[in-house]
Amino acid sequence: MKDVSFYQYMKTKVGEKSDEGVLAKHLVNDFSFPKFSKDYDEISDYLEKNPYENVKLDTFDKTFSEYENWLNY
């Protein structure tokens, strides 16, 4: 299992022309984002309280699921 935070994983998505790329751009520019977290609930709670323009929480859910699968391979 890899030891990589969700933030570190999302940095690999910066520049993609996709919903995940838009989310990644926001995360990288958000100095308050919990950068070392791997916890779905903590990150989801943060995003609910600090929504990004033009980003749906469904995008986070999908991307976090992909992140979890990536961690295990």
N, C-alpha and C positions, 0 to 999 in steps of 0.2 A: 504494500500500500504506500502511495506517495504521501509526502508530508508538505503539502502545498495549500495555502489558503485560497479561498474563493477569489479574493482580490488578485492574487498572483495568477491564477488560472485565467481570469477575465482580461488581464493585461495582454494575453496572447490573442484576444479577439479585437483589440483596438485597430481601427482602420477597416474592418470588415464592413461591407455594405449590406448590413442585415440588422434586424432588431437587436441581436446580441451585440453587434458592433456599436450601436447607439448606446446601449446600456453600459458597455465597457468604457466608452468615452466619458460618460457621466461619472462612473465610479473613479476613474483615474483623476478626474478633476475635482473630486469631492474629498477635501482634506479631513472631513469628519467621519468618513466611511470606516467601519470596523475592518481595517486592512488585514488583520491577522486571524480573523474568524473563519471557522469551518462549519459553524453552526447555522442550520437553516432558519431556526426560529429567531435567533439574534439578528441575522441579516434581513429576514422578511419583516420583522418588527421595525427595524431601522428604515427600510424602504417605504413601509406604510406611513411612518411618521414624517418622512422626508422624501416625498415623491419627486421624481424627475419628469420634466416636461417631455411629452411624446414617448413615454416608456410605460408599458402595461406590466402589471405584476405577473401576468401570465408568462411574459418573457423571462422574468427572473425564475419562475417555477421551472420552466423548460430548461433554462441554462443551468440551474442548480442540479437538476436531475442528470444532465450531461456531465457536469463536474463530478458528481458522485460516481458515475460509471467510469469516468476517466481515472479517478483516484484508485479504483480497484483493479485497474489493468496495467 
